[in-house]
């Protein structure tokens, strides 16, 4: 087997909270407690769990937005936390992020062209305009949309703009942190299908953070279940969601009214599970 695209080794993240009194010890929260996994190129991994399980903290660690307390994140063999600032900036062309809130993640004062081009470094104005137009076209928007502002678009269109921004460096990995949870149910399916199409078209791999098992079932080849900062179950999506081995996974599955994939697939009655998931 080839070397993994992403390798997370023994990741620990500890936060020290403000002291409640002058003489009390500072409270400590262990958000991640020795998380380890690998992601092969082309096999997207879903991270699921309830709020407070450590999913978003994990996303920030993988994106090198915070330094780990212990452990490491390796992308294409590089230890991201060990890179100098210039090296990390250069490495970011290989990994980008799509945030949860399509309203808060786009600067309302900037035109779409500047927002989408933000991750680009060292390109000419001509190349930048061309890359922006290509990225917008890839997510189903028009090149003329580059001159507009975020408030001129719907929530689903704004998330397409955010996805275009993530795509513009042609990354190997996209970390998607709850990318459809802020959208209407009818729009969620459109964005999920777009992500699946982009995965096939650009050979991009996702680390997909979600509390929604239906979403993960639709997009990801593998799934890791997180509880209290640890991965308690890991395997293929079919294996984990159809034959769960851990009690916590069973609890998550029992909390939804029907099979994990039913809500998403119901929006695409002509689509088979295999073609819809791009596995």
N, C-alpha and C positions, 0 to 999 in steps of 0.2 A: 504494500500500500504506500502511496506517495505521502510526503510530509504533510501534516495538516495545515490548512490555511490559518486557522486560529487555534491557539493552545493556551488554556488558562490553567495555571498550576498553583494549587494551595492558596487561593486568594482569600485574604482576610482584610476586612475594613472595619475599623473601630473608631467611633466618634466619641469625643469627650464633650459633654454638655456643660452649660454654665453651672457653677456651684449654687446650691440653694441657700447656703448661708456661708459666712466667712470661715467657719471652722469645719464645715462638712467637706468630705471628699467630692471631687467632681464626678457626677454620674457618667457611666460609660455604656454605650450601646454597641454591641457587636452586630453590625448589619450583615456582614459576610463572615462565615465561619469555616474557612478551608474549602472553597469551591474549586473544583477541577473538572475540566471537560475539554474535548477537542471538537473542532468543526472542519470537516473535509470540504474542499471547494465543490460547489454544486449541491451540497446537502445542507439545506437551511435548517437551523435549530430553533425551535420554539422554547421560550422560558416562560413557564406558567406558575401561578401561585396567587394567593390572596394579597391584598394590600398589606405592606409591612413585611413581606417575605424576603425582600432583598433584591427584587428584580431590577428596579431602576438604579439602585446602587451598583449592581453588576454592570448595567449598561454604561454608567459613567466611568467605571474602571476600565472596561474594554475600550472605550473611546479616549482613554488617557486624559479625562477631564479632572480626575483626582488621582493622587498617588495612593497605592495600596499600603495598608499597614504591614502586610506581609504577603508573600507570593508574587506572582508575575503574570503578565499577559504578553504572549508572543504572537505577532502577526507576521506571516511569511518568514518565520524564524527570528524576527527582531524582537527583543525585549523592549516594549514601548516605554516602560518607566525608566529604563537605563539610557535612553537616547538623549542627547543634548537638545536644547530647544530648536536649533536649526534642523537637526535630524528628524525631530518629531514633526515639524512643519512639513518637511519633505515627505515623510511617511504618510501624512494624512491624505494624500491623493489616493491611497489604496483603501481607506476606510472612511465612510461618511455616516451621518446620522439623520434619521427622520424623527422629529419629535411628536409628542402626543397632540399638542394644541395647534391646529393650523391657523388660529387667530393670533396667538401670542408669539409664535416662532418666526413670524415674518415682520420685519420692520415696516410699520405703516408709512414712514417718511420716505422710503426708498421705492423706486420703480422696480418692476419685476426683473428687468435686465440686470440691475446691480445686485439684487437679492440672489438670483440664480448664479451669477458669475462670482459671488463672494469667495468660494473655495479655490478659484483659479489663481495660480501664481506664475508670474513670468511669461505671460502671453501677450501678444500684440492686441490692439483694439480691434483689428479686423478678425483675428482668430477668436477673440472673446465673443464678438457678435455672432459669428458663425456657430460657435459651441453653444451659446444660449439658444439660438434658433433650433439647433438640433435637439437639445435637451427638452425644450418646450414641445416640439413635435413628437418626441418619444412618449410624452405623457398625455398626448391628445389635446394640446393647446396650440394656438396659432403663434407664428413669429411676431405678429403685430401686438400680441398680448405683452410683449416685453416692455412696451412703453406705458403700460397701465400701472396703477397702484393696487395693493392687496385688497383695499376696501371695495374694489370694483368686481370682486369675484365671490362666488359662493364658498361655503366651507369645503366642499369636495374639491373645487377648483384650487383653492388655496393649498390643500394638501398635495395636489398634483404639482403645484409650484415648488413646494418643499421637497418633493421627490425629484423634480428636475434639478434642484440645487444639489441634492445628494448624488445624482447621476453624472454631473457635469465633469467631474474629474476621472470618470470611467473607473470607479473603485472596484476592488475585488470583493469587499464586504460592506454591507449596509446594516447598521444597527437601527432597528425600527422599534421605538419605545411606545407601545400602545398607539400605533399610527392611525387607527380607525375608531377608537373608543369615543372621540368627541364628535363623530359624524352621525347623521341620521342613518337608520338601519338600511334604507334603500340605497344610500350613497356608499355605505361600507362595502357592499358587494362589488360595486364598480371599481373602487380603489384596490380591493383585494385581487380582482381579476387583472388590473393593471400591474400590480406587483408581480403576479405570477407570469404575465406576459414579458415583463422586463427581465425577469430572471432567466427566461428561456432565450430572449433576444440578445442580452448583453452578458450572459454567463455570470451574473452577480449572485452572491450568496448572502442570505439574510441571517442575522441574529435577531429573532422576532420576539419582543417582550410583550406579553399579553396576559390578562386575567381570563380571557374568553377562549374556551377550549374549541369552540366552533371555528374561530379565526385561525388558530394554530393548526387545526386539522386540515384546513383548506390550503395552507401555504407551505407548511413545513414537512420535511422528511423525517426529522427526529424531534424529540421533545424531552426537556428536563423539567421536573417538577420541583419547585423550591418551597421550603417551609423553614421559617425562622433562620434564614441566612445559610441554609444548607440545601444541597440537592438530595432529595430523598428517593427519587426514581428517575431513571434515564433509559431511553430506548427508542425504537422506531415509533412513529406516531400511531400506527395501527396497533402495535403491541401495547403501548402504554394506555391508550385511550379505550381499547377494546378489551384488554385483559390486564387491568392494573394489578400490581403486586403490593403496593403500599396502601395502608389504610387512609392516609391523607389524600392520595389520588382518588380513591373511592369516594371520599367525602366531596371532593371537587366535582366529580362526575355526578354524584347524587343531587347536587345543588342545581343542576340544569334539568329542564323538563323533559328532554328527549335526547337522542343520540347526538354526540358532539358536532357532527357535520350537518345535521338536518337543517338548521336555520340558514346556513350559507347556501347549501346545495338547493334548497327550496327556491332560491331566487334564480337558479339556473337549471330548470328542469330538463334541458336538452344536454346538459353537460355531465359526463361521467366523472366519478370521483378521481380516477387516475389522471384524466386530462385536466381537470380543474386544479388538482394539487401540484401538477408539474413535478411529480416525483420521479 
